[in-house]
Amino acid sequence: MNKEQGIEGKKLEIVKFAFDRFRDGGFHATGMEAALAGSGISKRTLYKYFPSKEDLIEAVLQVYGENVVRELFGPVADIDDPQEQIIEFFNVRRYADRMLTRGCLGMNAAQEYAGKHEGIVKLGIKANSRGEEKFLELCKRAGFAEPRRLAKQLNLILQGALVLSHASDDVAPFLLARDAASALLEKASRTSTKPPRA
C-alpha cells in the first residue's frame, strides 16, 4: 500500500490497520472501533476521515483492488514467457510466501453486502476482477485465439483455489489449480502469429 493510490497519511494508516481486521473478522462482524483496536488512533480521528463504516470499507477495498495484482502476480513477474507465467502463478511450492489461504477480500465484501450496499458490492467485484484483467493481458501476449474467454476460465480456476484454500487453510488446492490451468492452456487455440512481447 503506497501513496500512489490517492489515500495518504493518516487516512492510509487507518485503512492499512483496518484491512487486516476486516480480513480476519469479516466486514459485518467487525465494528468501527474493533477495526482500529490497538492502533492508537483515536475515535475522533477515525470518524474525521471515515464518517461511516461503509466509507472505511470502500477505502479498504480501493486499496486492496489497487494492490492485489502486484501482491499475487509480483512473484512471477520476472518470467518472460506469458504462458509459463500463468502456470507458475499457481505454483505454490515455488512461491509459498503469498497469502493464498485468506480468500479474496473483494469477493468477501461483495457477498456480505449483496443487496445491502451497491457501492461496496461494485468495489468488491472490481477488486475480484483484477486477476482476470491480468490473465487477459498475459493471454493476449501469449497469442491465444480467445484471450477474453480464457482469462475468465483462468480466473474461475483462481477463485475456486482461493475459496478452497481459505476453507481448508491449506494451499494444496493451488496444486490442482495449476494442473487445470496448464491443461486449459495446452488445449487452447492460438492465433496464426504470436504477438511480440511487450
C-alpha positions, 0 to 999 in steps of 0.5 A: 500500500503506497501513496500512489493510490490517492489515500495518504497519511493518516487516512492510509494508516487507518485503512492499512490497520483496518484491512487486516481486521476486516480480513480476519473478522469479516466486514459485518462482524467487525465494528468501527472501533474493533477495526482500529483496536490497538492502533492508537488512533483515536475515535475522533480521528477515525470518524474525521476521515471515515464518517461511516463504516461503509466509507472505511470499507470502500477505502479498504477495498480501493486499496486492496483492488489497487494492490492485489495484482502486484501482491499475487502476480509480483512473484512471477513477474520476472518470467518472460514467457506469458504462458509459463507465467500463468502456470507458475502463478499457481505454483505454490511450492515455488512461491509459498510466501503469498497469502493464498489461504485468506480468500479474496477480500473483494469477493468477501465484501461483495457477498456480505453486502449483496443487496445491502450496499451497491457501492461496496458490492461494485468495489468488491467485484472490481477488486475480484476482477483484477486477476482476470484483467491480468490473465487477459493481458498475459493471454493476449501476449501469449497469442491465444485465439480467445484471450477474453474467454480464457482469462475468465476460465483462468480466473474461475480456476483462481477463485475456486483455489482461493475459496478452497484454500481459505476453507481448508487453510491449506494451499494444496488446492493451488496444486490442482489449480495449476494442473487445470490451468496448464491443461486449459492452456495446452488445449487452447487455440492460438492465433496464426502469429504470436504477438511480440512481447511487450 
